[in-house]
Structure formats: structure tokens, C-alpha cells
Amino acid sequence: MAKKAKSRTIAVRLISMAMTGYFKTMVRPRVHHPLSMIKYDPIVRQHVLFLESKRRQR
Amino acid sequence: MTSPSRSTFISLAHTLPPRLLRFFARYPPGTHTDVRSNPFKPTVHAITKRWHNPIFSYRRQAVLCKIARQHGVEELLPPSRKSSAYKEEKLAQRAEGGVGRWKRMLEPKGKKWERTLHARLEKRKKAMEEMPALIEKWKRSGHGRGWKEWPR
């Protein structure tokens, strides 16, 4: 039986670099480079850097 | 100090109330001080392993201790929870923060978030101090294009 085709996009988790545990989930194309952006972290009430976390091996 | 004679003890004993005299007749001072023969302690039956109440209830122990205290012969009684020595010991233990279970009650372990709160706040504070430099570095690297240090 043929394997199920991989989807073109993946859901990724962008973690706040303020170390608050706050994160945002985004969808990006699988072949795209990892996402990073400056977004608001409500725990420290500031705009901080969010970086994409490495995907876990399953 | 010369040791008082036997007759002194006998005359002193006659000043004690009959209730104490009866007790000392049955349990002479200095005997019955170990846990098994102490009439103030509960005992476990050797064969049936059942616990039996002390011969003297706490109420009667308290009365005996009080009378003995008034006549200055409290230390001649077997060890009791109602003795002033025991109470002073307990008070001292409580003053220094208790022992065993009582101490744990006074100093609870706390929830995990309570125990780790300080460390997490420190980590967050340190990260926020480094944030402007990190953002500057990120901007210079082409907004993440050449970024290497991705978090786990």
C-alpha cells in the first residue's frame, strides 16, 4: 500500500525568546526556511523575538 | 548534703494525699518507668496484638500529676504525657520549629509552580535584559535568514 502523501504545508510553533513559555502556532510551506518574527508577548507585555522551535523526531 | 534517713522519707510520705500514697503503694517510685509496665502508657497484648488502654486514663494521669506537682514529687511518677517535663519538652520543640510531621506542616513543600517560581522569573528577567541585543543580532542576520540558533 502506498504511503500517504506528505502535505505541502506544516504547522510550526514559534516560541517567545522572553522564556515565558508563550508561543504562537503558524502554518508555513514545508520547504520554506524556519520562521522568526517580532510579536507581542502578553506575559512580559512587550514585543519580543519569536523563533521557530525545532521539530521533534517522531 | 547528708542523705536523709529512712524515717524522714516515711514522715514525708505521710504528708502526701491518700490518692498519691495509694498510687505509690501500687507503683513504687523508680519502678514501672519503661513503656511496657508504665501504667500511663497503652500496651499491646503479646498474643492477640490488640492495643489496650493505659491503666490510668489521661484525665486520671492529669489529676495525679497535678497533685504530685503541688507536693513537689512529680518526678517520682512514671513518665506521663501530662507531666510538666513532657509539656516543657514539647513547648521547646515547637519553639524551634517542631519535629517530624509537625515541622513539615509548618514548612510545607509547596506546589511545583511555587517552588520553581523564583528560578523562572530570574530566567525571564535575564532573557528580557538580553532581548534588545538579540533583536539587533536577528535584524543584522537578515531577519532570520542566516539564523543558526533555533530553540529546541
Backbone of each chain as ProteinMPNN parsed JSONL, in Angstrom:
{"seq_chain_A": "MAKKAKSRTIAVRLISMAMTGYFKTMVRPRVHHPLSMIKYDPIVRQHVLFLESKRRQR", "coords_chain_A": {"N_chain_A": [[0.842, -1.195, 0.0], [0.5, 2.18, -0.844], [2.373, 4.902, 0.61], [0.963, 7.533, 2.564], [0.653, 10.724, 1.078], [2.87, 13.436, 1.819], [1.855, 16.476, 3.33], [1.773, 19.741, 1.782], [2.142, 21.912, 3.359], [3.187, 22.755, 6.744], [2.425, 22.786, 10.269], [3.896, 24.967, 12.549], [5.662, 25.838, 15.551], [6.146, 28.863, 17.124], [8.333, 30.132, 19.398], [8.403, 32.263, 22.221], [11.154, 34.351, 22.858], [11.483, 35.461, 25.282], [11.403, 33.65, 27.236], [9.046, 32.864, 28.451], [7.384, 30.836, 27.973], [5.333, 31.276, 26.319], [3.786, 30.925, 23.13], [3.331, 30.904, 19.54], [1.354, 29.434, 17.052], [1.894, 28.603, 13.735], [1.356, 28.265, 10.198], [3.369, 27.064, 7.644], [4.927, 26.709, 4.381], [6.348, 23.508, 3.683], [8.896, 23.446, 2.559], [9.947, 25.88, 3.061], [12.182, 28.265, 4.698], [12.967, 28.282, 8.269], [10.607, 29.98, 10.416], [10.688, 33.288, 11.832], [9.955, 36.018, 13.885], [9.027, 39.319, 15.099], [6.921, 39.694, 17.721], [4.068, 40.309, 19.847], [4.351, 39.584, 23.28], [2.212, 38.637, 25.694], [2.765, 38.068, 28.331], [5.131, 39.277, 29.23], [4.381, 41.667, 28.329], [5.342, 43.029, 26.034], [6.861, 43.623, 22.819], [8.565, 40.96, 21.518], [11.2, 38.762, 20.325], [10.276, 36.009, 18.361], [11.013, 32.684, 17.741], [11.158, 29.887, 15.552], [10.587, 26.653, 16.817], [12.603, 23.707, 16.903], [11.591, 20.84, 15.071], [10.247, 17.936, 16.567], [11.64, 14.635, 16.584], [9.785, 11.947, 15.382]], "CA_chain_A": [[0.0, 0.0, 0.0], [1.311, 3.399, -0.984], [2.375, 5.793, 1.769], [0.151, 8.745, 2.416], [1.491, 11.828, 0.627], [3.088, 14.484, 2.814], [1.165, 17.713, 2.97], [2.682, 20.767, 1.277], [2.408, 22.857, 4.455], [3.278, 22.17, 8.08], [2.176, 23.686, 11.404], [5.118, 25.13, 13.355], [5.466, 26.551, 16.825], [7.103, 29.955, 17.329], [8.467, 30.274, 20.842], [8.857, 33.576, 22.692], [12.521, 34.317, 23.389], [11.474, 36.016, 26.645], [11.396, 32.474, 28.123], [7.811, 32.846, 29.242], [6.596, 29.663, 27.61], [4.284, 31.694, 25.386], [4.147, 30.568, 21.755], [2.318, 31.084, 18.501], [1.374, 28.351, 16.077], [1.701, 29.131, 12.388], [1.446, 27.285, 9.116], [4.287, 27.527, 6.599], [5.251, 25.643, 3.432], [7.338, 22.571, 4.213], [10.243, 23.704, 2.027], [10.321, 27.247, 3.45], [13.139, 28.317, 5.819], [12.241, 28.419, 9.535], [10.016, 31.296, 10.649], [11.071, 34.069, 13.011], [9.335, 37.345, 13.767], [8.847, 40.053, 16.349], [5.487, 39.695, 18.042], [3.75, 40.718, 21.219], [4.237, 38.537, 24.313], [1.363, 39.253, 26.722], [3.221, 37.807, 29.694], [6.039, 40.366, 29.576], [3.714, 42.869, 27.796], [6.274, 43.703, 25.132], [7.158, 42.918, 21.593], [9.819, 40.218, 21.645], [11.527, 37.893, 19.19], [9.744, 34.64, 18.38], [11.747, 31.817, 16.828], [10.525, 28.585, 15.349], [11.26, 25.575, 17.539], [12.944, 22.559, 16.06], [10.568, 19.795, 15.118], [10.654, 16.724, 17.296], [11.666, 13.384, 15.811], [8.713, 11.072, 15.835]], "C_chain_A": [[0.881, 1.25, 0.0], [1.211, 4.253, 0.264], [1.529, 7.018, 1.49], [1.074, 9.903, 2.042], [1.638, 12.871, 1.725], [2.395, 15.758, 2.362], [2.207, 18.772, 2.566], [3.071, 21.739, 2.403], [2.519, 22.097, 5.784], [2.936, 23.246, 9.117], [3.446, 23.755, 12.233], [4.799, 25.979, 14.58], [6.555, 27.598, 16.98], [7.137, 30.299, 18.813], [8.981, 31.665, 21.184], [10.249, 33.453, 23.292], [12.628, 34.999, 24.752], [11.406, 34.905, 27.677], [10.159, 32.435, 29.035], [6.988, 31.593, 28.982], [5.464, 30.0, 26.654], [4.72, 31.37, 23.967], [2.992, 30.869, 20.813], [2.466, 29.926, 17.515], [1.058, 28.922, 14.702], [1.834, 27.991, 11.374], [2.374, 27.865, 8.055], [4.512, 26.396, 5.601], [6.385, 24.782, 3.968], [8.761, 22.93, 3.789], [10.757, 25.091, 2.413], [11.398, 27.197, 4.541], [12.375, 28.59, 7.119], [11.766, 29.848, 9.763], [10.608, 31.954, 11.884], [10.473, 35.451, 12.832], [9.222, 38.0, 15.136], [7.349, 40.217, 16.587], [5.313, 40.059, 19.504], [3.663, 39.496, 22.139], [3.43, 39.116, 25.472], [1.869, 39.024, 28.143], [4.214, 38.878, 30.14], [5.512, 41.713, 29.05], [4.67, 43.693, 26.938], [6.338, 42.94, 23.832], [8.514, 42.248, 21.757], [10.006, 39.331, 20.41], [10.908, 36.512, 19.401], [10.523, 33.831, 17.352], [11.052, 30.472, 16.723], [11.308, 27.511, 16.103], [11.527, 24.417, 16.587], [11.877, 21.493, 16.182], [11.107, 18.549, 15.795], [10.66, 15.533, 16.342], [10.55, 12.487, 16.307], [9.004, 9.628, 15.507]], "O_chain_A": [[1.86, 1.352, 0.739], [0.161, 4.343, 0.9], [1.397, 7.473, 0.354], [2.151, 10.051, 2.619], [0.695, 13.164, 2.46], [2.355, 16.077, 1.174], [3.37, 18.697, 2.964], [4.163, 22.306, 2.406], [2.028, 20.978, 5.932], [3.127, 24.44, 8.886], [4.016, 22.721, 12.584], [3.817, 26.72, 14.626], [7.743, 27.275, 16.97], [6.134, 30.696, 19.406], [9.881, 32.184, 20.524], [10.507, 32.579, 24.12], [13.717, 35.108, 25.314], [11.357, 35.182, 28.876], [10.221, 32.038, 30.198], [6.015, 31.322, 29.685], [4.721, 29.116, 26.228], [5.895, 31.52, 23.631], [1.848, 31.061, 21.227], [3.577, 29.504, 17.194], [0.072, 29.638, 14.53], [2.355, 26.916, 11.672], [2.2, 29.003, 7.617], [4.306, 25.231, 5.943], [7.287, 25.288, 4.637], [9.711, 22.746, 4.549], [11.901, 25.428, 2.109], [11.515, 26.189, 5.238], [11.247, 29.082, 7.074], [12.426, 30.806, 9.361], [10.978, 31.287, 12.85], [10.488, 35.994, 11.727], [9.307, 37.346, 16.176], [6.623, 40.791, 15.776], [6.267, 40.11, 20.28], [2.996, 38.51, 21.826], [3.919, 40.005, 26.17], [1.442, 39.718, 29.066], [4.161, 39.34, 31.28], [6.113, 42.76, 29.291], [4.784, 44.907, 27.107], [5.933, 41.781, 23.742], [9.499, 42.904, 22.097], [9.108, 39.175, 19.582], [11.009, 35.929, 20.481], [10.671, 34.261, 16.208], [10.441, 29.988, 17.676], [12.536, 27.465, 16.037], [10.8, 24.183, 15.622], [11.325, 21.269, 17.26], [12.263, 18.166, 15.616], [9.833, 15.422, 15.437], [10.388, 12.29, 17.512], [8.2, 8.749, 15.819]]}, "seq_chain_B": "MTSPSRSTFISLAHTLPPRLLRFFARYPPGTHTDVRSNPFKPTVHAITKRWHNPIFSYRRQAVLCKIARQHGVEELLPPSRKSSAYKEEKLAQRAEGGVGRWKRMLEPKGKKWERTLHARLEKRKKAMEEMPALIEKWKRSGHGRGWKEWPR", "coords_chain_B": {"N_chain_B": [[25.56, 17.655, 101.208], [23.84, 15.711, 103.505], [22.559, 12.388, 103.237], [19.068, 11.999, 103.474], [17.463, 10.303, 106.182], [15.797, 7.104, 106.422], [13.531, 7.316, 107.981], [12.885, 9.97, 107.63], [11.964, 10.031, 105.024], [9.711, 8.441, 105.328], [8.144, 9.981, 107.051], [7.791, 12.183, 105.445], [6.342, 11.032, 103.409], [3.956, 10.588, 104.655], [2.792, 13.044, 104.573], [1.719, 13.261, 102.124], [-1.206, 13.252, 99.959], [-3.856, 10.775, 100.261], [-4.533, 9.655, 97.807], [-2.261, 9.841, 96.172], [-0.562, 8.333, 97.759], [-1.695, 5.803, 97.605], [-1.284, 5.315, 94.935], [1.549, 5.259, 94.835], [1.983, 3.103, 96.458], [1.156, 1.052, 94.887], [2.593, 1.403, 92.555], [5.691, 1.749, 93.063], [8.056, 4.489, 93.406], [10.437, 4.934, 90.801], [10.156, 2.403, 89.76], [8.376, 0.645, 87.131], [8.889, 2.356, 84.982], [9.516, 1.891, 82.359], [8.25, 1.519, 78.959], [6.538, -0.677, 78.719], [5.636, -1.519, 81.25], [4.68, 0.764, 82.269], [2.032, 2.379, 83.834], [0.841, 4.509, 82.673], [0.923, 4.326, 79.985], [-0.353, 3.095, 76.843], [-0.727, -0.409, 76.088], [0.379, -3.193, 74.112], [-1.117, -6.264, 73.476], [0.585, -9.298, 73.979], [-0.045, -11.698, 72.688], [-2.526, -11.475, 71.277], [-2.055, -9.14, 69.948], [-3.528, -6.894, 70.232], [-4.297, -3.525, 71.029], [-4.322, -2.075, 74.245], [-5.902, 0.147, 76.486], [-4.214, 2.623, 78.563], [-3.665, 1.963, 82.088], [-4.242, 4.088, 83.707], [-6.258, 6.666, 82.733], [-5.893, 9.553, 80.541], [-7.139, 11.661, 81.813], [-7.122, 10.871, 84.527], [-4.401, 10.624, 84.822], [-3.675, 13.281, 84.556], [-4.779, 14.382, 86.84], [-3.356, 13.044, 88.85], [-0.758, 13.938, 88.26], [-1.056, 16.628, 88.706], [-1.614, 16.754, 91.473], [0.735, 15.612, 92.45], [2.572, 17.498, 91.593], [1.853, 19.664, 93.124], [2.75, 18.789, 95.568], [5.388, 18.552, 95.142], [6.524, 16.183, 94.17], [6.591, 15.291, 91.612], [8.425, 14.127, 89.84], [8.694, 11.597, 90.762], [6.708, 10.085, 89.745], [5.779, 7.709, 87.134], [6.888, 8.203, 83.663], [4.844, 10.502, 81.945], [2.376, 11.835, 79.704], [1.158, 13.974, 80.72], [2.832, 15.16, 82.436], [4.783, 17.917, 83.703], [7.343, 18.042, 82.738], [7.253, 16.72, 80.269], [5.544, 18.433, 78.903], [7.018, 20.785, 78.839], [9.144, 19.986, 77.273], [7.853, 19.548, 74.832], [6.977, 22.124, 74.273], [9.414, 23.414, 73.928], [10.315, 22.113, 71.661], [8.431, 22.994, 69.827], [8.996, 25.672, 69.795], [11.405, 25.788, 68.46], [10.623, 25.225, 65.893], [9.426, 22.757, 65.624], [9.174, 19.121, 65.181], [9.527, 16.391, 62.878], [6.46, 15.385, 61.553], [4.994, 17.598, 62.348], [6.777, 19.671, 61.856], [6.945, 19.54, 59.094], [4.386, 20.317, 58.516], [4.441, 22.952, 59.271], [6.331, 23.973, 57.546], [5.495, 23.793, 54.601], [5.922, 21.883, 51.564], [5.046, 23.006, 49.191], [3.456, 23.925, 46.023], [4.414, 22.861, 42.683], [4.685, 25.02, 40.933], [5.066, 27.022, 42.741], [7.462, 26.354, 43.924], [9.247, 26.562, 41.818], [8.994, 29.099, 40.948], [10.652, 31.372, 41.509], [13.084, 30.81, 40.188], [12.192, 30.689, 37.548], [11.29, 33.298, 37.097], [13.7, 34.666, 37.313], [15.064, 33.665, 35.104], [13.476, 34.653, 33.062], [13.782, 37.384, 33.436], [16.494, 37.694, 32.887], [16.494, 36.957, 30.201], [14.956, 39.019, 29.133], [16.623, 41.17, 29.564], [18.602, 40.66, 27.741], [17.244, 40.89, 25.43], [17.067, 43.284, 23.615], [19.634, 43.239, 22.407], [19.566, 40.747, 21.239], [17.507, 41.044, 19.36], [18.638, 42.978, 17.748], [20.807, 41.545, 16.704], [19.381, 39.637, 15.328], [18.116, 41.185, 13.406], [20.308, 42.078, 11.959], [21.171, 39.719, 10.879], [19.586, 39.383, 8.74], [16.835, 39.218, 9.264], [16.381, 36.624, 10.219], [17.206, 35.002, 8.169], [19.842, 34.035, 7.992], [19.975, 32.668, 10.329], [21.116, 30.624, 13.01], [20.793, 29.584, 15.568], [18.356, 27.978, 16.551], [15.648, 27.468, 18.772], [15.038, 24.614, 20.925]], "CA_chain_B": [[24.261, 17.389, 101.837], [23.756, 14.33, 104.008], [21.367, 11.732, 102.69], [18.041, 11.928, 104.516], [17.273, 8.944, 106.687], [14.599, 6.377, 106.009], [12.382, 7.829, 108.729], [12.5, 11.251, 107.023], [11.135, 9.706, 103.852], [8.409, 7.923, 105.778], [7.345, 11.098, 107.571], [7.416, 13.0, 104.27], [5.311, 10.315, 102.661], [2.676, 10.716, 105.351], [2.182, 14.339, 104.266], [1.094, 13.191, 100.802], [-2.621, 12.866, 100.0], [-4.035, 9.317, 100.15], [-4.603, 9.225, 96.412], [-0.877, 9.635, 95.727], [0.015, 7.224, 98.545], [-2.21, 4.557, 97.02], [-0.589, 5.109, 93.649], [2.937, 4.878, 95.07], [1.993, 1.757, 97.03], [0.985, 0.095, 93.793], [3.701, 1.616, 91.608], [6.712, 2.476, 93.828], [8.888, 5.379, 92.588], [11.604, 4.314, 90.182], [9.759, 1.193, 89.031], [7.329, 0.867, 86.124], [9.208, 3.527, 84.167], [9.638, 1.542, 80.942], [6.998, 1.684, 78.227], [5.63, -1.819, 78.838], [4.993, -1.633, 82.558], [4.21, 2.088, 82.69], [0.567, 2.377, 83.835], [0.361, 5.691, 81.936], [1.089, 4.104, 78.549], [-1.123, 1.983, 76.291], [0.098, -1.6, 75.887], [-0.088, -4.108, 73.082], [-1.186, -7.616, 74.007], [1.647, -10.071, 73.345], [-0.572, -12.781, 71.854], [-3.577, -11.031, 70.348], [-1.567, -7.918, 69.287], [-4.513, -5.814, 70.386], [-3.861, -2.424, 71.896], [-5.163, -1.85, 75.415], [-5.758, 1.489, 77.045], [-3.412, 2.671, 79.785], [-4.431, 1.697, 83.307], [-4.739, 5.396, 84.126], [-6.616, 7.492, 81.573], [-5.239, 10.866, 80.536], [-7.773, 12.52, 82.827], [-6.623, 10.484, 85.855], [-2.974, 10.988, 84.839], [-3.572, 14.722, 84.764], [-5.087, 14.641, 88.254], [-2.218, 12.565, 89.642], [0.388, 14.815, 88.03], [-1.323, 17.921, 89.34], [-1.442, 16.603, 92.93], [2.161, 15.378, 92.704], [3.257, 18.774, 91.373], [1.585, 20.52, 94.289], [3.531, 18.305, 96.708], [6.8, 18.537, 94.765], [7.043, 14.821, 93.96], [6.141, 14.894, 90.265], [9.414, 13.294, 89.149], [8.622, 10.217, 91.262], [5.701, 9.356, 88.956], [6.309, 7.21, 85.847], [6.756, 9.195, 82.594], [3.46, 10.702, 81.522], [2.146, 12.953, 78.779], [0.587, 15.083, 81.476], [3.844, 15.714, 83.345], [5.259, 19.227, 83.254], [8.586, 17.827, 81.993], [6.868, 16.398, 78.892], [4.959, 19.626, 78.286], [8.104, 21.735, 78.571], [9.898, 19.454, 76.129], [7.058, 19.786, 73.626], [6.991, 23.566, 74.028], [10.735, 23.746, 73.406], [10.366, 21.61, 70.278], [7.615, 23.844, 68.98], [9.66, 26.97, 69.685], [12.448, 25.713, 67.438], [10.071, 24.876, 64.597], [8.785, 21.449, 65.624], [9.905, 17.956, 64.668], [8.793, 15.405, 62.085], [5.263, 15.759, 60.814], [4.62, 18.95, 62.732], [7.673, 20.579, 61.152], [6.534, 19.548, 57.683], [3.149, 21.081, 58.432], [4.776, 24.367, 59.383], [7.091, 24.352, 56.361], [5.018, 22.917, 53.527], [6.774, 21.755, 50.391], [4.543, 23.929, 48.187], [3.162, 23.396, 44.69], [5.588, 22.936, 41.82], [4.826, 26.38, 40.399], [5.581, 27.864, 43.821], [8.86, 26.016, 44.179], [10.096, 26.928, 40.69], [8.639, 30.455, 40.518], [11.779, 32.307, 41.581], [14.044, 30.476, 39.132], [11.612, 31.038, 36.255], [11.288, 34.758, 36.973], [15.086, 35.07, 37.074], [15.373, 33.288, 33.72], [12.722, 35.577, 32.22], [14.396, 38.704, 33.6], [17.766, 37.647, 32.173], [16.169, 36.925, 28.778], [14.472, 40.335, 28.736], [17.772, 42.077, 29.527], [19.362, 40.365, 26.527], [16.336, 40.95, 24.274], [17.426, 44.264, 22.573], [20.82, 42.767, 21.684], [19.153, 39.587, 20.429], [16.723, 41.541, 18.228], [19.609, 43.659, 16.872], [21.537, 40.471, 16.028], [18.44, 38.982, 14.424], [17.903, 42.103, 12.277], [21.538, 42.11, 11.157], [21.315, 38.432, 10.184], [18.624, 39.326, 7.636], [15.521, 38.834, 9.8], [16.252, 35.186, 10.415], [17.619, 34.21, 7.014], [21.082, 33.286, 8.271], [19.933, 32.318, 11.755], [21.529, 29.248, 13.256], [20.465, 29.1, 16.925], [16.919, 27.771, 16.736], [15.415, 26.807, 20.067], [14.557, 23.22, 20.923]], "C_chain_B": [[24.215, 15.924, 102.263], [22.474, 13.701, 103.492], [20.316, 11.606, 103.796], [17.78, 10.487, 104.92], [15.942, 8.376, 106.202], [13.351, 6.95, 106.694], [11.919, 9.174, 108.165], [11.567, 11.02, 105.845], [9.742, 9.27, 104.269], [7.537, 9.067, 106.286], [6.905, 12.023, 106.442], [6.261, 12.35, 103.523], [3.958, 10.464, 103.327], [2.013, 12.057, 105.1], [1.462, 14.307, 102.918], [-0.371, 12.805, 100.927], [-2.786, 11.367, 99.75], [-4.053, 8.82, 98.712], [-3.206, 8.939, 95.861], [-0.251, 8.454, 96.458], [-0.418, 5.883, 97.985], [-1.486, 4.252, 95.71], [0.843, 4.613, 93.882], [3.047, 3.497, 95.716], [1.934, 0.712, 95.915], [2.156, 0.181, 92.805], [4.788, 2.412, 92.327], [7.576, 3.344, 92.917], [10.11, 4.653, 92.044], [11.297, 3.024, 89.461], [8.684, 1.571, 88.015], [7.616, 2.09, 85.261], [9.348, 3.186, 82.685], [8.245, 1.491, 80.311], [6.014, 0.55, 78.522], [4.909, -1.856, 80.177], [4.467, -0.288, 83.054], [2.681, 2.115, 82.679], [-0.026, 3.578, 83.101], [0.44, 5.498, 80.424], [0.166, 2.992, 78.07], [-0.192, 0.798, 76.019], [-0.495, -2.459, 74.78], [-0.034, -5.524, 73.665], [-0.222, -8.515, 73.249], [1.106, -11.106, 72.368], [-1.557, -12.252, 70.817], [-3.168, -9.812, 69.549], [-2.579, -6.782, 69.346], [-3.971, -4.76, 71.333], [-4.85, -2.28, 73.041], [-4.859, -0.485, 75.999], [-4.831, 1.473, 78.255], [-4.3, 2.441, 81.014], [-5.028, 3.0, 83.836], [-5.024, 6.227, 82.88], [-5.891, 8.828, 81.668], [-5.822, 11.786, 81.61], [-7.225, 12.199, 84.216], [-5.123, 10.774, 85.97], [-2.801, 12.46, 85.163], [-3.807, 15.064, 86.23], [-3.905, 14.251, 89.124], [-1.024, 13.504, 89.504], [0.189, 16.14, 88.742], [-1.084, 17.821, 90.846], [0.034, 16.451, 93.267], [2.947, 16.673, 92.568], [3.078, 19.678, 92.596], [2.43, 20.094, 95.489], [5.003, 18.132, 96.355], [7.378, 17.16, 94.519], [6.711, 14.33, 92.55], [7.122, 13.946, 89.588], [9.437, 11.859, 89.676], [7.581, 9.391, 90.5], [6.367, 8.762, 87.718], [6.128, 8.275, 84.766], [5.323, 9.272, 82.086], [3.382, 11.876, 80.559], [1.653, 14.184, 79.519], [1.608, 15.713, 82.415], [4.351, 17.046, 82.8], [6.557, 19.084, 82.464], [8.275, 17.569, 80.515], [6.362, 17.646, 78.179], [6.035, 20.652, 77.954], [8.917, 21.305, 77.36], [9.178, 19.761, 74.82], [7.073, 21.267, 73.254], [8.32, 23.991, 73.406], [10.853, 23.317, 71.95], [9.595, 22.536, 69.347], [8.295, 25.189, 68.774], [10.739, 26.945, 68.61], [11.936, 25.154, 66.121], [9.521, 23.475, 64.503], [9.685, 20.344, 65.103], [8.958, 17.138, 63.796], [7.614, 15.998, 61.347], [4.866, 17.201, 61.095], [5.471, 19.969, 61.98], [7.285, 20.686, 59.679], [5.262, 20.356, 57.502], [3.448, 22.571, 58.464], [5.523, 24.863, 58.149], [6.655, 23.483, 55.191], [5.934, 22.982, 52.308], [6.346, 22.757, 49.315], [4.258, 23.241, 46.867], [4.401, 23.562, 43.808], [5.782, 24.351, 41.288], [5.371, 27.319, 41.461], [7.074, 27.626, 44.039], [9.767, 26.528, 43.063], [9.904, 28.381, 40.272], [9.857, 31.374, 40.456], [12.753, 32.073, 40.424], [13.507, 30.898, 37.765], [11.612, 32.55, 36.037], [12.687, 35.287, 36.684], [15.46, 34.841, 35.612], [14.723, 34.293, 32.755], [13.378, 36.962, 32.244], [15.697, 38.788, 32.792], [17.512, 37.706, 30.663], [15.73, 38.306, 28.306], [15.607, 41.353, 28.702], [18.564, 41.893, 28.233], [18.54, 40.563, 25.259], [16.746, 41.998, 23.233], [18.622, 43.814, 21.739], [20.449, 41.619, 20.754], [18.405, 40.053, 19.187], [17.649, 42.226, 17.215], [20.37, 42.628, 16.036], [20.648, 39.814, 14.966], [18.212, 39.847, 13.188], [19.124, 42.106, 11.357], [21.702, 40.822, 10.357], [20.289, 38.295, 9.062], [17.282, 38.794, 8.075], [15.326, 37.323, 9.785], [16.747, 34.331, 9.271], [18.888, 33.399, 7.301], [21.131, 32.778, 9.708], [20.283, 30.853, 11.979], [20.991, 28.702, 14.58], [18.954, 29.006, 17.126], [16.679, 27.039, 18.046], [14.861, 25.403, 19.898], [13.046, 23.208, 21.008]], "O_chain_B": [[24.512, 15.023, 101.479], [21.451, 14.366, 103.329], [20.618, 11.169, 104.906], [17.867, 9.572, 104.102], [15.096, 9.083, 105.654], [12.281, 7.058, 106.096], [10.731, 9.495, 108.204], [10.548, 11.69, 105.679], [8.738, 9.658, 103.671], [6.343, 9.124, 105.993], [5.805, 12.576, 106.466], [5.333, 13.02, 103.068], [2.927, 10.467, 102.654], [0.824, 12.222, 105.369], [0.689, 15.211, 102.602], [-0.756, 12.117, 101.873], [-1.942, 10.755, 99.096], [-3.639, 7.695, 98.432], [-2.987, 7.939, 95.178], [0.493, 7.671, 95.868], [0.374, 4.945, 97.898], [-1.13, 3.111, 95.418], [1.3, 3.677, 93.225], [4.052, 2.804, 95.557], [2.56, -0.346, 95.984], [2.637, -0.831, 92.294], [4.813, 3.638, 92.216], [7.809, 2.976, 91.766], [10.737, 3.857, 92.743], [12.09, 2.581, 88.63], [8.152, 2.68, 88.042], [6.689, 2.789, 84.851], [9.305, 4.08, 81.84], [7.224, 1.431, 80.996], [4.805, 0.773, 78.572], [3.723, -2.18, 80.244], [3.877, -0.207, 84.131], [2.079, 1.899, 81.628], [-1.241, 3.664, 82.922], [0.072, 6.392, 79.663], [-0.079, 2.039, 78.809], [0.995, 0.987, 75.751], [-1.703, -2.454, 74.543], [0.962, -5.925, 74.267], [-0.202, -8.505, 72.018], [1.722, -11.368, 71.335], [-1.437, -12.544, 69.627], [-3.836, -9.462, 68.576], [-2.485, -5.819, 68.585], [-3.28, -5.064, 72.305], [-6.063, -2.352, 72.841], [-3.716, -0.028, 76.005], [-4.672, 0.439, 78.903], [-5.506, 2.685, 80.987], [-6.15, 3.029, 84.341], [-4.129, 6.461, 82.067], [-5.351, 9.192, 82.713], [-5.11, 12.576, 82.229], [-6.903, 13.099, 84.991], [-4.625, 11.119, 87.042], [-1.919, 12.849, 85.928], [-3.128, 15.921, 86.795], [-3.492, 14.998, 90.011], [-0.36, 13.83, 90.488], [1.124, 16.706, 89.307], [-0.435, 18.687, 91.434], [0.538, 17.054, 94.215], [3.879, 16.922, 93.332], [4.006, 20.354, 93.039], [2.787, 20.922, 96.327], [5.782, 17.628, 97.164], [8.587, 16.968, 94.641], [6.568, 13.131, 92.312], [6.709, 13.057, 88.843], [10.115, 11.0, 89.112], [7.565, 8.163, 90.588], [7.411, 9.253, 87.289], [5.298, 9.169, 84.927], [4.677, 8.255, 81.832], [4.21, 12.787, 80.593], [1.722, 15.3, 79.005], [1.301, 16.682, 83.11], [4.349, 17.275, 81.59], [6.847, 19.918, 81.606], [8.93, 18.113, 79.625], [6.692, 17.894, 77.02], [5.975, 21.311, 76.916], [9.324, 22.124, 76.537], [9.791, 20.173, 73.836], [7.17, 21.623, 72.079], [8.358, 24.81, 72.488], [11.405, 24.034, 71.115], [10.032, 22.828, 68.234], [8.186, 25.784, 67.701], [10.969, 27.945, 67.929], [12.722, 24.66, 65.312], [9.176, 23.028, 63.409], [10.802, 20.588, 64.646], [7.74, 17.193, 63.961], [7.744, 16.979, 60.614], [4.453, 17.931, 60.194], [4.969, 20.996, 61.524], [7.295, 21.769, 59.095], [5.069, 21.002, 56.472], [2.798, 23.36, 57.777], [5.378, 26.018, 57.748], [7.358, 22.542, 54.822], [6.615, 23.976, 52.059], [7.192, 23.298, 48.604], [4.735, 22.136, 46.607], [5.319, 24.309, 44.145], [6.912, 24.833, 41.199], [6.054, 28.294, 41.145], [7.84, 28.553, 44.3], [10.917, 26.889, 43.314], [10.569, 28.853, 39.349], [10.065, 32.071, 39.463], [13.19, 33.017, 39.767], [14.254, 31.4, 36.924], [11.897, 33.028, 34.939], [12.855, 36.232, 35.913], [16.08, 35.688, 34.969], [15.332, 34.721, 31.775], [13.51, 37.621, 31.213], [15.973, 39.78, 32.117], [18.215, 38.406, 29.935], [16.087, 38.726, 27.205], [15.571, 42.294, 27.909], [19.125, 42.849, 27.696], [19.056, 40.427, 24.15], [16.782, 41.663, 22.048], [18.635, 43.98, 20.519], [20.946, 41.524, 19.632], [18.627, 39.536, 18.092], [17.482, 42.086, 16.004], [20.558, 42.8, 14.831], [21.097, 39.485, 13.868], [18.123, 39.339, 12.07], [18.991, 42.132, 10.133], [22.302, 40.828, 9.283], [20.136, 37.214, 8.492], [16.652, 38.014, 7.361], [14.274, 36.811, 9.401], [16.727, 33.102, 9.349], [19.0, 32.238, 6.909], [22.206, 32.494, 10.237], [19.825, 29.965, 11.259], [20.758, 27.5, 14.706], [18.351, 29.851, 17.788], [17.406, 26.109, 18.393], [14.29, 25.058, 18.863], [12.437, 22.139, 21.021]]}, "name": "protein", "num_of_chains": 2, "seq": "MAKKAKSRTIAVRLISMAMTGYFKTMVRPRVHHPLSMIKYDPIVRQHVLFLESKRRQRMTSPSRSTFISLAHTLPPRLLRFFARYPPGTHTDVRSNPFKPTVHAITKRWHNPIFSYRRQAVLCKIARQHGVEELLPPSRKSSAYKEEKLAQRAEGGVGRWKRMLEPKGKKWERTLHARLEKRKKAMEEMPALIEKWKRSGHGRGWKEWPR"}
